[in-house]
Amino acid sequence: VQLQASGGGSVQAGGSLRLSCAASRAILSTFRDSTMGWYRQAPGKERELVASMIRSGIPNYADSVKGRFTISRDNNKKTIYLQMNSLTPEDTAVYYCNARFAAYPTDDFWGQGTQVTVSS
């Protein structure tokens, strides 16, 4: 299974971006039975969880992004999304998608990372 992230870029504060992460080579049933998430890592900081979504569609958000970011998934497309609104310079980081599949309980899958830069 490979995760391909896209959608990063540069935006001014208050702007929006939408990230996508496609799980190529994953069969549909495997993708459906997964917890998908987005993490980010800013320079000099540890990687942190931004948002995640379990197979039932229940989301979980970091306090810093609640009310601004929305995670969603399209199981038929084997893709997750992160809609980011009201961006601030503090959101500047490399964003990584993550997948934990029930079919591979000991493995953690990561996308290649996509840069998000928010200028003031």
N, C-alpha and C positions, 0 to 999 in steps of 0.2 A: 504494500500500500504506500502510495506517495501522496503527500499533501502539497498542493500548489496554491500559494497565496498570491493575491493581487489586489490592486486598488489603492495602495499607498500613494503619497505625494505630498506636496507642499500647499498649505492653505493658511489664510490669515485667521487670527483669533475670531471666534464666532462662526466660523465656517463649518462645513460638513464634509465628510468623506465616507465612503462605503467600502469596506474590505470584503473580499470573497476568498474562500478556501475550498478548493475542490479535491476530493479524495479519489484520485485516479486509481485504477486497477483494483478498487474495492468492489466486491459484489454488493448488490443492493441490501441484502439481508444483513450483511456484516456492518454496513454503514448505519442502518436503522438501529442496530443494537450497539450503540456507542454513546459515549459522552464526548462532546466536542467543546472546544474552548479556544479563547484568545488570551494570549499573554503578551506582555510588553516588557522591554528592557531599555531603560534610558541610560545614557552614558554615566558610568560610575555607580550605577545602581544594580540591584539584583533583579532578576526577572520576576514579574509579579502577575498574578491572575487578574485579568480584566473582566472577563465574563465567561460563563460556561452554560451548557445546556445538556441535560440528560435526555435519554431516549424518549421520555414522555413529553418533552418539550418545555419542561419547567426550567426557567432561566435562573442564573445566579450572577450577581454583579458585585464588583468591588464598590465600596462606598464612594470612592472618588468619581465614579462614572454613572452612578445611579441617576436616572432621570435624563441623562444625556445620550447614553449609548443603548443600543438595542441589538441583542443577538438573536439570530433566527437560523432556521435550517430548512432546506428543501431536500427531503430524503430521496425523492425521485431523481434529482440532479446530483445527489451525493455532494452537496455543497452547503457550507455554512457562511453566514454573513455577519458583519458587524457594522451597523449603521452608527456613525459617530456624529453627533450634532453638538453645537455650542462648544467647539473645540477651544482649548486654551493652550498656551505654550507648555504647560505642565504635562500635556498629553503627548508631547514630542518623544518619540521612542521608535525602536524597531518592534513591530508587532508580529507575533508568531501564532500560527494556529496549531492546535494540539488535538490529538485524537486518542481516545482509549477505547479499544474495541473489546467487547466481551469475548470475541473469538480469539483474541491474543491477550490474555489477562496479564502477562508479565511484560508486555511491551508498551512503550510510550512513543507515539509517532508525532513528529514535528514537521511543520512546513519550513520553508527556507527563510522566512522573515521578509517583511516589507516595511520600508521606512515611512514614517509619518512625521512631518515637520510642521509645526504650527508657529507662525510668527506673530508678534504682537503689533 
